[in-house]
Amino acid sequence: MFRVILNLFLLFLLFQFRSNNASSPTAQTLELQNPNYFNPKLPPMTLSSSKKFEGSSDLVNLRYHMGPVLSSPINIYLIWYGKWAPSQQLLIKDFLLSVSTFNHRAAPSPSVAEWWSTVSLYTDQTGANISRSVLIAGEYSDNKYSQGKNLNRLSIQDVIAEAVRSKPFTVDHKKGIYLVLTSVDVTMQDFCRAVCGFHYFTFASKVGYTLPYAWVGNSGKQCPEVCAYPFAVPGYMGGGGPGALKSPNGDVGVDGMISVIGHELAELSSNPLVNAWYAGEDPVAPTEIGDLCEGLYGTGGGGGYIGQVMKDRDGRTYNLNGRRGRKFLVQWIWSPVLKACAGPNAMD
């Protein structure tokens, strides 16, 4: 009987505490502890609908094809093609360096590093995991457009060859990946129509070495509704639906690029020579660990919903925290353990 009375008394105290706490004023913060969660339904992306599996493992036959993954510490060599503002470069570099920012005080959960932990679950035939160490090992600015303003998949390799020949950084064929980022005024073969970014490896006849690389373009003026989605939505909506979401850093083109960069780096790390992790029977057009989760950013995604994401007090949308207080909205990645799309902002 005494224990029953004691429990009732404790419940009364707890109720009083909650009531008092709810009525007291709270300090305004960036809402890292208690952000505003929401799951908007947006118009479907025209680019990725054919590869949108929406977390259903019944439709996925992801297999390992015995090739290497990037298990050694990853050195990223950045090639800035065209004209870039320093603020844009800093934003992208902060995202890349956040991959290895494990300190929760520097980058609170859900963090970019925690997002990359899903990528690091993939292994090679020796059991070695994809590295969680990602560094920017060098940068090169091709601000004179050495290959012009209209590029294709082969001329991207010429851009890399030009950077290697100028020797701003050494050829790193063991730990290096080469990330070519083109400015808003540069067009690319199939850009907007079929791709927002891609990865492959260089040909020895072009560059002299076989080097894993990726390309991502700034779509801020060319096709933000496709490659910077959901910060821009297709014009055919005619003002219907919830409208575009507010980008986390105020630059629709670059904020959109960051999710594509994350997508391509995850796939490049798990399938650098196109003979490691992918679904399907065609290595020329593989469905990879990023393709399986396009358009998904949180719990409850699919069927037009992007999933449960967060808003800060200024209405900026994000699902990951990075270094130096940065916020990013980055798509989820297919987990080989859960057999589903996964991210650190999952609510279940």
Secondary structure, DSSP 4 states (H G I P E B T S, - for coil): -HHHHHHHHHHHHHHHHHHHHHHS-------SSS-EEE--B-PPPTTTGGG--TT-GGG--EEE-S-----SPEEEEEEEES---HHHHHHHHHHHHHTT---TTTSPSSBHHHHHHHHTT-B-TT-PBPPS-EEEEEEEEETT-TT-SEE-HHHHHHHHHHHHHT-SS---TTTEEEEEEE-TT-EETTBTTTBSEEEEE--HHHHSS--EEEEEE--TTT-HHHHSTTSS--GGGTT-SS-PPBPTTS-HHHHHHHHHHHHHHHHHHH-TTSSSEEESS-TTS-B-TTGGGTT--STT-BTTB--SEEE-TT-BEESEE-GGG-EE----EEETTTTEEE-TT---
